[in-house]
Amino acid sequence: MPEHDFDEQPDASWIYRHRQHLQDVWRETHAKWQEYDSYYNRTYDLWGGADKQGLERPDWLRPARPTSIVDNAVDNQLASDPKPHRFPARDTDESKQWADQVELGLKAILDEAALQETTLTWKTLGKYLVHYGYAICEVGLDSRILQKRSAEPEQEAGEEEEDFERRKQDHEHYRRSAMPFRTRAPHPVDVLLDPSEKRPQVAIKHNKRYAIDLHNLTRLRQKRGRKADLWEVGQNPWELIETDEYWTEIWHALMASKSSDQGQLLFVERNTWLFVPYGHAFAGFGLEPAETTERNPVHLAVGILDSVMADIRAQGQAVSGRHNALMDATFNPIGTRIPAEELRNQLDQGNILEMQDRGDVWRMEIPQLPRWMFQTEEWLARDIEEGTYSRALSGIREQGVSTVGQQAILSTAAGRKFVAVSRQLEHLATVAGSQILQLIDVLDFDLTIRGHRIRPQYIERDYTVQVTFDLVDPVLQLQEREIGMREVQLGLKSKETYLNADAKLEDISGEQRRLLMDWVRANPLVHQAMAMEVARAEGIDRLLERAMNAATGPSSPQGGNGGGLSGLVGPDGQPLGQSMGQTGGAPRAVDQLRQALTPQTMNPGRNGANLAG
């Protein structure tokens, strides 16, 4: 039986031992990530140290290939704009409208939260997945914003009533519009999770914090009546202190230590969020070997450069060696039979040299590099490309490819390498979006972010959401929309499905309401009422009434056939009802002339039809 259960309140000893266990699990993986970093940052040992054998080989030139592989893969194959999709909790129009409101509100929250970080959250997560083969997403709350939202303003002594009301209005606006959520991309080394669980039960964030920050955190908790052990600041308030933040679905604790000792438990509290605010995923580039006896994340957390690091190093050696040959040829040394000091003095005097024989001074022979040396580097470049990132994904046309279709086939085939990475990134964003909805419901937040309101009533105790990252291809999107419109016309697809799948609208119910408003505005009676409102605002309502009465009177050549707006003439010379969208009634002779004779005949132009009428 274990000495401790996850449901029991943790102590300093349990947190320390659990952290030591997870560090042992991830130690080999973290060491491998340091090697990945040396290649991405181009600081790897080019010649292998002992292989130099005392030779003066240049080691400062390393190609940018490993860095460009990771960056191009993230920029071209992984989108960083999340698109949440909310499923209605009930099959009612009200639930569908609330689902659309949740979509818009959650979209605004995810976008705003990503911009609150020093680096874009979703792009950073994508880079971690590609480079390390592993990424962690963290959901948090900004304690400063929560404190400011909960602190009700109080009228100070001598403060004017008008100033106090203004502060109250400002606080009410801040309480409704301040966005307290944070979505972070912590470095995978800083957070320790169980690699065998997709939704971890325990998380330990092991990093360093300033002593002054720990002091302020514990002092604020004591001030608000919550249990905490005050952290005392020494002579250096900016001293970095190792901390372990412990999370389970039931408990939340923080422990700090100045050395490698067990540490001081600052506080332990109930986890009111009811979930572990971390999600993690592997990119899918790795595979566990068959002979493994225990699960080791080193076989799963495999980055895109793992299989080609030897090729990258060999290519760097080839480039560096060829550049060294170029320098030797450019600054070709001089050979001489006379004393070198005498020749150097003569060269300092000018371009005329005093020699007894032409053979006394000569240039050293430049070595001619064989062609097979360049062919070897081409083979290395091709092997690196096949193992990592194809140039076709960057828009570079392959040699021998002459059509757009051939290039599209190559790009599609090469892009399948990143399908799993994209799915894992969507999973991390989906977990984060679901946890944000749960926090809104549990903490009873009523927020308006970027003009979109989200409140617990809209969530309906259902935290299900799906977040996707779509790579938009304008040509492909245009083709999908055209095919979708044909399917709607043939009755094979509903308009709602078209708006969702092809047009990719987020607020479908809102778009349907706007379409209905367009239909309402096209009604002649509504046009007349709107015209009267505009005329009344401009002070010409009586003039408009007299003009309408005169146009629809019995003596009017246009009267007696409908009234309303039909007697007025629009700016295009047509009846006002037609100019403003009225489509009722039989088509006029001019419109009949504009109809095509057969389906294969092009419609005549409107100008020609008008002249013919």
C-alpha positions as CSV (number, residue, x, y, z in Angstrom):
1,M,0.0,0.0,0.0
2,P,1.3,3.5,-0.8
3,E,2.2,5.8,2.1
4,H,0.0,8.5,0.6
5,D,-3.1,8.8,-1.5
6,F,-3.8,11.5,-4.0
7,D,-7.0,12.3,-2.2
8,E,-5.2,13.0,1.1
9,Q,-3.8,16.4,2.0
10,P,-0.2,16.5,0.8
11,D,2.7,17.5,3.0
12,A,6.2,18.7,2.2
13,S,7.7,15.2,2.3
14,W,5.1,13.8,-0.2
15,I,5.6,16.7,-2.7
16,Y,9.4,16.4,-2.5
17,R,9.4,12.7,-3.1
18,H,6.9,12.9,-5.9
19,R,8.9,15.6,-7.6
20,Q,12.1,13.5,-7.3
21,H,10.2,10.6,-8.9
22,L,9.0,12.6,-11.9
23,Q,12.4,14.1,-12.4
24,D,13.9,10.6,-12.6
25,V,11.3,9.7,-15.2
26,W,12.1,12.7,-17.4
27,R,15.9,13.0,-16.7
28,E,17.0,11.2,-19.9
29,T,14.5,13.1,-22.0
30,H,15.6,16.5,-20.7
31,A,19.2,15.7,-21.5
32,K,18.2,14.8,-25.1
33,W,16.3,18.1,-25.4
34,Q,19.5,20.0,-24.5
35,E,21.1,18.4,-27.5
36,Y,18.1,19.4,-29.7
37,D,18.7,23.0,-28.5
38,S,22.3,22.9,-29.5
39,Y,21.3,22.1,-33.1
40,Y,18.4,24.6,-33.2
41,N,20.7,27.4,-31.7
42,R,23.6,26.2,-33.9
43,T,26.0,25.8,-31.0
44,Y,26.6,22.0,-31.5
45,D,30.2,20.6,-31.5
46,L,31.0,20.7,-35.2
47,W,34.1,18.5,-35.3
48,G,33.5,16.3,-32.3
49,G,36.2,17.5,-30.0
50,A,38.6,14.5,-29.9
51,D,38.3,14.1,-33.7
52,K,40.2,17.3,-34.2
53,Q,43.5,15.6,-33.4
54,G,45.3,18.9,-33.0
55,L,44.2,20.2,-36.4
56,E,43.2,23.9,-36.8
57,R,39.7,23.4,-38.2
58,P,37.3,26.3,-38.4
59,D,34.2,25.7,-36.1
60,W,32.4,29.0,-36.3
61,L,30.4,28.4,-39.5
62,R,27.3,26.3,-39.1
63,P,24.4,26.4,-41.6
64,A,21.0,27.7,-40.5
65,R,19.3,24.5,-41.8
66,P,18.2,23.1,-38.4
67,T,16.7,26.4,-37.4
68,S,14.9,26.9,-40.7
69,I,13.5,23.4,-40.6
70,V,11.7,24.0,-37.3
71,D,10.6,27.6,-38.0
72,N,9.3,26.8,-41.5
73,A,7.4,23.8,-40.3
74,V,5.7,25.9,-37.6
75,D,5.0,28.9,-39.9
76,N,3.7,27.0,-42.9
77,Q,2.0,23.8,-41.4
78,L,0.7,24.9,-38.0
79,A,-1.9,27.6,-37.7
80,S,-1.9,29.8,-34.5
81,D,-5.5,31.1,-34.8
82,P,-7.9,28.9,-32.7
83,K,-11.5,28.5,-33.8
84,P,-13.8,27.0,-31.2
85,H,-16.9,25.1,-32.1
86,R,-19.6,24.8,-29.4
87,F,-22.3,22.0,-29.6
88,P,-25.8,23.0,-28.3
89,A,-26.6,21.4,-24.9
90,R,-30.2,21.1,-25.9
91,D,-32.1,20.8,-29.2
92,T,-33.8,24.2,-29.0
93,D,-33.3,27.5,-30.7
94,E,-32.4,29.1,-27.4
95,S,-29.6,26.6,-26.8
96,K,-28.3,27.1,-30.3
97,Q,-28.2,30.8,-29.8
98,W,-26.3,30.4,-26.5
99,A,-23.9,28.0,-28.2
100,D,-23.1,30.6,-30.8
101,Q,-22.6,33.2,-28.0
102,V,-20.2,30.8,-26.2
103,E,-18.3,30.3,-29.5
104,L,-17.8,34.0,-30.0
105,G,-17.0,34.7,-26.3
106,L,-14.5,31.8,-26.1
107,K,-12.9,32.9,-29.3
108,A,-12.4,36.4,-27.9
109,I,-11.0,34.9,-24.7
110,L,-8.5,32.6,-26.4
111,D,-7.3,35.4,-28.7
112,E,-6.9,37.9,-25.9
113,A,-5.2,35.5,-23.5
114,A,-2.6,34.6,-26.2
115,L,-1.8,38.3,-26.7
116,Q,-1.4,38.8,-22.9
117,E,1.7,36.5,-23.0
118,T,5.2,37.6,-24.1
119,T,5.0,35.0,-26.9
120,L,2.0,33.8,-28.8
121,T,0.8,30.8,-26.9
122,W,-0.4,28.6,-29.7
123,K,2.6,29.2,-31.9
124,T,4.9,28.5,-29.1
125,L,3.1,25.3,-28.3
126,G,3.4,24.3,-32.0
127,K,7.2,25.0,-31.9
128,Y,7.6,22.9,-28.8
129,L,5.7,20.0,-30.5
130,V,7.9,20.2,-33.6
131,H,11.2,20.8,-31.8
132,Y,10.9,18.7,-28.7
133,G,8.1,16.4,-29.8
134,Y,6.2,17.4,-26.6
135,A,4.3,20.4,-25.3
136,I,2.4,21.5,-22.2
137,C,-0.5,23.9,-22.1
138,E,-1.4,25.8,-18.9
139,V,-4.6,27.5,-18.0
140,G,-4.5,30.1,-15.2
141,L,-6.2,33.1,-13.6
142,D,-4.5,36.5,-13.1
143,S,-4.7,37.1,-9.4
144,R,-4.2,40.8,-9.8
145,I,-7.2,41.1,-12.0
146,L,-9.3,38.9,-9.7
147,Q,-8.3,41.1,-6.7
148,K,-9.2,44.3,-8.5
149,R,-12.5,42.9,-9.7
150,S,-13.5,41.8,-6.2
151,A,-12.4,45.0,-4.4
152,E,-15.5,47.1,-4.3
153,P,-14.7,50.9,-4.3
154,E,-15.4,52.8,-1.1
155,Q,-15.9,56.5,-0.8
156,E,-12.9,58.2,0.7
157,A,-13.0,61.0,3.2
158,G,-13.5,64.3,1.5
159,E,-14.2,62.7,-1.9
160,E,-16.8,64.4,-4.0
161,E,-19.9,62.3,-4.8
162,E,-19.4,62.8,-8.5
163,D,-15.8,61.5,-8.4
164,F,-17.0,58.5,-6.4
165,E,-19.7,57.7,-8.9
166,R,-17.2,57.9,-11.6
167,R,-14.9,55.4,-9.9
168,K,-17.9,53.1,-9.3
169,Q,-18.7,53.2,-13.0
170,D,-15.1,52.5,-13.9
171,H,-15.0,49.5,-11.6
172,E,-18.2,48.1,-13.0
173,H,-16.9,48.4,-16.5
174,Y,-13.6,46.7,-15.4
175,R,-15.5,44.0,-13.6
176,R,-17.4,43.1,-16.8
177,S,-14.7,43.6,-19.4
178,A,-11.4,42.6,-17.7
179,M,-10.2,39.3,-19.0
180,P,-8.7,37.3,-16.0
181,F,-7.8,34.1,-18.0
182,R,-4.4,33.1,-19.1
183,T,-3.3,30.4,-21.5
184,R,0.5,29.8,-21.2
185,A,3.0,27.6,-23.0
186,P,5.5,26.8,-20.2
187,H,8.7,25.2,-21.2
188,P,8.3,21.4,-21.0
189,V,11.2,21.2,-18.6
190,D,9.4,23.3,-16.0
191,V,6.3,21.1,-15.6
192,L,6.4,17.5,-14.5
193,L,3.5,15.2,-15.5
194,D,3.0,11.5,-15.8
195,P,3.9,10.6,-19.4
196,S,1.5,7.6,-19.5
197,E,-1.7,9.7,-18.8
198,K,-3.2,12.1,-21.4
199,R,-5.2,13.9,-18.6
200,P,-2.8,13.8,-15.7
201,Q,-4.0,13.4,-12.1
202,V,-1.0,15.2,-10.7
203,A,1.1,18.1,-11.9
204,I,4.2,19.7,-10.3
205,K,5.5,23.0,-11.7
206,H,9.2,23.1,-10.7
207,N,10.8,26.5,-11.5
208,K,12.2,29.5,-9.7
209,R,10.6,32.7,-8.4
210,Y,11.9,35.9,-6.8
211,A,11.9,36.0,-3.0
212,I,9.9,39.3,-3.0
213,D,7.2,37.6,-5.1
214,L,6.9,34.8,-2.7
215,H,6.7,37.2,0.2
216,N,4.0,39.3,-1.5
217,L,2.0,36.2,-2.4
218,T,2.0,34.7,1.1
219,R,1.4,38.1,2.8
220,L,-1.6,38.8,0.5
221,R,-3.1,35.4,1.3
222,Q,-2.8,36.1,5.1
223,K,-4.4,39.5,4.5
224,R,-7.4,37.9,2.8
225,G,-7.8,35.4,5.7
226,R,-6.3,32.4,4.0
227,K,-3.8,30.1,5.6
228,A,-0.2,30.7,4.5
229,D,3.3,30.5,5.9
230,L,4.9,33.9,5.4
231,W,8.1,33.8,3.3
232,E,10.7,36.0,4.8
233,V,12.8,38.1,2.4
234,G,16.5,38.1,3.1
235,Q,19.1,40.7,2.1
236,N,18.4,40.2,-1.6
237,P,14.8,40.5,-2.5
238,W,15.6,39.3,-6.1
239,E,17.1,36.0,-5.0
240,L,15.8,33.2,-7.1
241,I,14.0,30.5,-5.0
242,E,13.2,27.1,-6.2
243,T,9.5,26.4,-5.9
244,D,7.2,23.4,-6.5
245,E,3.6,24.1,-7.2
246,Y,1.6,21.0,-6.7
247,W,-1.8,20.3,-8.3
248,T,-4.4,17.5,-8.1
249,E,-8.1,17.7,-8.7
250,I,-8.6,18.1,-5.0
251,W,-5.5,19.9,-3.6
252,H,-3.3,22.8,-4.5
253,A,0.0,23.6,-2.7
254,L,3.1,25.6,-3.0
255,M,6.5,24.7,-1.6
256,A,9.8,26.7,-1.7
257,S,13.4,25.9,-0.8
258,K,16.7,27.9,-0.9
259,S,18.8,24.8,-1.4
260,S,18.5,21.1,-2.2
261,D,16.7,20.4,1.1
262,Q,13.1,19.2,1.3
263,G,11.7,22.8,1.4
264,Q,9.1,24.9,3.2
265,L,5.5,24.3,2.6
266,L,4.0,27.8,2.1
267,F,0.3,26.8,1.8
268,V,-2.1,23.9,1.1
269,E,-5.6,24.5,0.0
270,R,-8.6,22.9,-1.6
271,N,-8.6,23.0,-5.4
272,T,-11.8,24.9,-6.1
273,W,-11.3,24.6,-9.8
274,L,-11.8,20.8,-9.6
275,F,-9.3,20.1,-12.4
276,V,-5.6,20.0,-13.0
277,P,-4.9,23.1,-15.1
278,Y,-2.3,21.4,-17.4
279,G,-2.6,19.4,-20.6
280,H,0.2,17.7,-22.5
281,A,0.7,15.9,-25.8
282,F,3.4,14.1,-27.8
283,A,4.0,15.1,-31.4
284,G,4.0,11.5,-32.7
285,F,7.5,11.5,-34.3
286,G,8.8,8.8,-31.8
287,L,8.0,5.1,-31.1
288,E,8.6,3.0,-28.1
289,P,11.0,0.0,-28.8
290,A,9.8,-3.5,-28.4
291,E,12.4,-4.5,-25.9
292,T,11.6,-1.7,-23.4
293,T,10.8,-2.9,-19.9
294,E,9.3,0.4,-18.6
295,R,7.6,3.4,-20.1
296,N,10.3,6.0,-20.9
297,P,9.2,9.3,-22.4
298,V,12.6,9.6,-24.2
299,H,11.2,7.3,-26.9
300,L,8.0,9.4,-27.4
301,A,9.3,13.0,-26.9
302,V,11.2,12.9,-30.2
303,G,11.7,16.2,-32.2
304,I,11.8,16.6,-35.9
305,L,15.6,17.0,-35.9
306,D,16.3,13.7,-34.1
307,S,16.8,11.5,-37.1
308,V,18.9,13.9,-39.1
309,M,21.3,15.4,-36.5
310,A,24.2,13.3,-37.9
311,D,23.4,14.6,-41.4
312,I,23.2,18.2,-40.1
313,R,26.6,17.9,-38.5
314,A,28.1,16.3,-41.6
315,Q,26.6,19.0,-43.8
316,G,28.0,21.7,-41.4
317,Q,31.5,20.1,-41.7
318,A,31.3,20.1,-45.5
319,V,30.2,23.8,-45.6
320,S,32.8,24.8,-43.1
321,G,35.6,22.8,-44.8
322,R,34.7,24.3,-48.2
323,H,34.6,27.8,-46.8
324,N,38.1,27.2,-45.3
325,A,39.3,26.2,-48.8
326,L,37.8,29.4,-50.2
327,M,39.7,31.4,-47.6
328,D,42.9,29.6,-48.5
329,A,42.3,30.4,-52.2
330,T,41.4,34.0,-51.6
331,F,44.4,34.7,-49.3
332,N,46.8,32.5,-51.2
333,P,50.2,32.5,-49.4
334,I,53.4,33.5,-51.2
335,G,56.4,31.2,-51.6
336,T,60.0,32.6,-52.0
337,R,63.6,31.6,-52.0
338,I,64.8,34.9,-50.6
339,P,64.5,35.6,-46.9
340,A,60.9,36.2,-46.0
341,E,61.7,39.3,-44.0
342,E,63.4,40.9,-47.0
343,L,60.4,40.1,-49.2
344,R,58.0,41.5,-46.6
345,N,60.0,44.8,-46.5
346,Q,59.9,45.0,-50.3
347,L,56.1,44.5,-50.4
348,D,55.7,47.2,-47.8
349,Q,57.6,49.6,-50.0
350,G,55.3,49.2,-53.1
351,N,54.3,46.9,-55.9
352,I,57.9,46.8,-57.5
353,L,60.0,43.9,-56.3
354,E,63.8,43.5,-56.7
355,M,64.6,39.9,-57.7
356,Q,67.5,38.0,-59.3
357,D,65.2,35.4,-60.9
358,R,61.4,35.2,-61.6
359,G,61.3,31.9,-59.8
360,D,62.4,33.6,-56.5
361,V,58.7,34.5,-55.7
362,W,55.6,32.6,-56.6
363,R,52.0,31.9,-55.4
364,M,51.2,28.6,-53.7
365,E,49.2,26.1,-55.8
366,I,45.5,26.3,-55.1
367,P,43.9,22.9,-54.6
368,Q,41.1,22.0,-57.0
369,L,38.1,20.5,-55.2
370,P,36.8,17.4,-56.9
371,R,33.2,17.4,-58.1
372,W,32.2,14.4,-55.9
373,M,32.6,16.6,-52.8
374,F,29.7,18.8,-53.9
375,Q,27.6,15.7,-54.8
376,T,28.1,14.4,-51.3
377,E,26.7,17.6,-49.9
378,E,23.7,17.3,-52.2
379,W,23.0,13.8,-50.9
380,L,23.1,15.1,-47.3
381,A,20.7,17.9,-48.2
382,R,18.3,15.5,-49.8
383,D,18.5,13.1,-46.9
384,I,17.8,15.9,-44.4
385,E,14.8,17.0,-46.5
386,E,13.3,13.6,-46.7
387,G,13.6,13.1,-42.9
388,T,12.2,16.5,-41.9
389,Y,10.6,19.2,-43.9
390,S,10.1,19.2,-47.7
391,R,10.8,22.3,-49.7
392,A,7.5,21.8,-51.5
393,L,5.7,22.9,-48.3
394,S,7.4,26.3,-48.5
395,G,6.1,27.0,-52.0
396,I,9.3,26.0,-53.8
397,R,8.6,24.0,-56.9
398,E,10.6,20.8,-57.3
399,Q,12.8,20.3,-60.3
400,G,10.8,18.6,-63.1
401,V,7.4,19.6,-61.8
402,S,5.7,21.7,-64.4
403,T,2.0,21.9,-63.4
404,V,0.1,23.2,-60.4
405,G,-1.6,19.8,-59.9
406,Q,1.7,18.0,-59.6
407,Q,3.0,20.5,-57.1
408,A,-0.3,20.2,-55.1
409,I,0.1,16.4,-55.0
410,L,3.7,16.7,-53.6
411,S,2.6,19.4,-51.0
412,T,-0.3,17.3,-49.8
413,A,1.8,14.2,-49.4
414,A,4.6,16.1,-47.6
415,G,2.1,17.8,-45.3
416,R,0.7,14.6,-43.9
417,K,3.8,14.5,-41.7
418,F,2.3,17.2,-39.6
419,V,-1.3,15.9,-39.3
420,A,-0.7,14.3,-35.9
421,V,1.1,17.5,-34.7
422,S,-1.9,19.6,-35.7
423,R,-4.3,17.2,-34.0
424,Q,-2.4,17.3,-30.8
425,L,-2.3,21.1,-30.8
426,E,-6.1,21.1,-31.3
427,H,-6.4,18.8,-28.3
428,L,-4.4,21.1,-26.1
429,A,-6.5,24.0,-27.1
430,T,-9.7,22.0,-26.7
431,V,-8.8,21.1,-23.1
432,A,-7.9,24.7,-22.4
433,G,-11.2,25.9,-23.8
434,S,-13.2,23.4,-21.8
435,Q,-11.4,24.4,-18.6
436,I,-12.1,28.1,-19.2
437,L,-15.8,27.3,-19.6
438,Q,-15.7,25.4,-16.3
439,L,-14.0,28.3,-14.6
440,I,-16.6,30.7,-15.9
441,D,-19.4,28.5,-14.6
442,V,-17.8,27.6,-11.2
443,L,-16.6,31.2,-10.4
444,D,-19.8,32.8,-11.8
445,F,-18.1,35.1,-14.3
446,D,-20.2,37.5,-16.4
447,L,-17.7,38.8,-19.0
448,T,-17.9,40.9,-22.1
449,I,-14.7,40.4,-24.1
450,R,-14.2,42.3,-27.4
451,G,-17.9,43.0,-27.5
452,H,-19.0,39.4,-27.0
453,R,-20.7,38.5,-23.8
454,I,-20.3,35.1,-22.1
455,R,-22.0,34.1,-18.8
456,P,-22.8,30.8,-16.9
457,Q,-26.3,30.8,-18.2
458,Y,-25.1,30.3,-21.8
459,I,-22.9,27.3,-20.8
460,E,-25.7,25.3,-19.3
461,R,-23.4,23.2,-17.1
462,D,-21.9,21.7,-20.3
463,Y,-18.2,22.3,-20.8
464,T,-17.9,20.5,-24.1
465,V,-16.1,22.4,-26.9
466,Q,-14.0,21.7,-29.9
467,V,-11.1,23.9,-30.9
468,T,-9.5,23.6,-34.3
469,F,-6.6,25.3,-36.2
470,D,-7.5,25.6,-39.8
471,L,-4.8,26.3,-42.5
472,V,-6.7,28.4,-45.0
473,D,-5.9,27.7,-48.7
474,P,-7.7,30.5,-50.6
475,V,-8.0,28.5,-53.8
476,L,-9.2,25.4,-52.1
477,Q,-11.6,27.4,-49.9
478,L,-13.1,29.0,-53.0
479,Q,-13.6,25.6,-54.7
480,E,-15.3,24.2,-51.5
481,R,-17.7,27.2,-51.3
482,E,-18.6,26.9,-55.0
483,I,-19.3,23.2,-54.7
484,G,-21.3,23.8,-51.5
485,M,-23.5,26.4,-53.2
486,R,-24.3,23.9,-55.9
487,E,-25.2,21.3,-53.4
488,V,-27.5,23.8,-51.6
489,Q,-29.2,24.6,-55.0
490,L,-29.7,20.9,-55.7
491,G,-31.1,20.2,-52.3
492,L,-28.3,18.0,-51.2
493,K,-27.1,20.3,-48.4
494,S,-28.9,22.6,-46.0
495,K,-28.0,26.3,-45.8
496,E,-27.0,25.9,-42.2
497,T,-24.5,23.2,-43.1
498,Y,-23.1,25.4,-45.9
499,L,-22.6,28.3,-43.5
500,N,-20.9,26.0,-41.0
501,A,-18.8,23.7,-43.1
502,D,-18.1,25.7,-46.3
503,A,-18.4,29.4,-45.3
504,K,-16.9,28.5,-41.9
505,L,-19.0,31.1,-40.0
506,E,-18.8,31.1,-36.2
507,D,-22.2,32.8,-35.4
508,I,-24.7,30.9,-37.6
509,S,-27.8,31.9,-35.6
510,G,-26.7,35.5,-35.8
511,E,-26.1,35.2,-39.5
512,Q,-29.6,33.8,-39.9
513,R,-31.1,36.7,-38.0
514,R,-29.2,39.1,-40.2
515,L,-30.5,37.4,-43.3
516,L,-34.0,37.7,-41.9
517,M,-33.4,41.4,-41.3
518,D,-32.3,41.8,-45.0
519,W,-35.6,40.2,-46.0
520,V,-37.5,42.6,-43.7
521,R,-35.7,45.6,-45.0
522,A,-36.6,44.6,-48.5
523,N,-40.3,44.9,-47.7
524,P,-41.8,48.1,-49.4
525,L,-43.8,49.0,-46.2
526,V,-40.6,48.9,-44.1
527,H,-38.8,51.0,-46.8
528,Q,-41.6,53.5,-46.5
529,A,-41.4,53.6,-42.7
530,M,-37.6,53.9,-42.8
531,A,-37.8,56.7,-45.4
532,M,-40.2,58.6,-43.2
533,E,-37.9,58.2,-40.1
534,V,-35.0,59.6,-42.1
535,A,-37.1,62.4,-43.5
536,R,-38.4,63.2,-40.0
537,A,-34.8,63.3,-38.6
538,E,-33.8,65.7,-41.5
539,G,-37.0,67.9,-41.0
540,I,-38.4,67.2,-44.5
541,D,-41.1,64.7,-43.5
542,R,-44.0,66.9,-44.6
543,L,-42.3,67.5,-48.0
544,L,-42.0,63.8,-48.5
545,E,-45.6,63.2,-47.6
546,R,-46.8,65.8,-50.1
547,A,-44.6,64.3,-52.8
548,M,-45.9,60.8,-52.1
549,N,-49.5,62.0,-52.1
550,A,-49.0,63.8,-55.4
551,A,-47.3,60.8,-56.9
552,T,-50.1,58.4,-55.9
553,G,-53.1,60.6,-56.6
554,P,-55.8,59.7,-59.1
555,S,-54.4,62.2,-61.7
556,S,-50.9,60.8,-61.4
557,P,-49.8,58.8,-64.4
558,Q,-48.3,56.3,-61.9
559,G,-51.3,56.2,-59.5
560,G,-53.9,53.6,-59.0
561,N,-51.6,50.6,-59.2
562,G,-50.5,49.9,-55.7
563,G,-49.7,53.2,-54.0
564,G,-47.0,53.4,-51.3
565,L,-43.5,53.6,-52.8
566,S,-44.5,52.6,-56.3
567,G,-45.3,56.2,-57.3
568,L,-41.9,57.6,-56.4
569,V,-38.9,57.6,-58.7
570,G,-35.5,56.5,-57.4
571,P,-32.1,57.9,-58.3
572,D,-31.7,55.4,-61.1
573,G,-34.9,56.5,-62.8
574,Q,-36.8,53.4,-61.8
575,P,-39.8,53.2,-59.3
576,L,-38.5,53.7,-55.8
577,G,-39.8,50.3,-54.6
578,Q,-37.7,48.6,-57.3
579,S,-34.7,50.7,-56.5
580,M,-34.9,49.7,-52.8
581,G,-35.3,46.0,-53.4
582,Q,-38.9,45.4,-54.1
583,T,-39.2,42.3,-56.3
584,G,-43.0,41.6,-56.2
585,G,-45.2,41.7,-59.2
586,A,-44.9,40.5,-62.8
587,P,-41.6,41.2,-64.6
588,R,-41.6,44.2,-66.8
589,A,-41.0,44.0,-70.6
590,V,-37.4,45.3,-70.1
591,D,-36.7,42.5,-67.6
592,Q,-38.2,39.9,-69.9
593,L,-35.9,41.1,-72.7
594,R,-32.9,40.5,-70.3
595,Q,-33.8,36.8,-69.8
596,A,-31.6,34.3,-71.7
597,L,-33.1,32.5,-74.7
598,T,-31.5,29.2,-73.7
599,P,-29.4,28.0,-70.8
600,Q,-26.4,28.2,-73.1
601,T,-27.0,31.9,-74.0
602,M,-25.4,34.7,-72.0
603,N,-27.7,37.2,-70.4
604,P,-27.7,40.6,-72.3
605,G,-26.3,43.5,-70.4
606,R,-28.5,45.8,-68.4
607,N,-27.5,49.0,-70.3
608,G,-28.6,47.4,-73.6
609,A,-31.9,46.3,-72.1
610,N,-32.6,49.8,-70.8
611,L,-31.9,51.3,-74.2
612,A,-34.1,48.6,-75.9
613,G,-37.0,49.5,-73.5
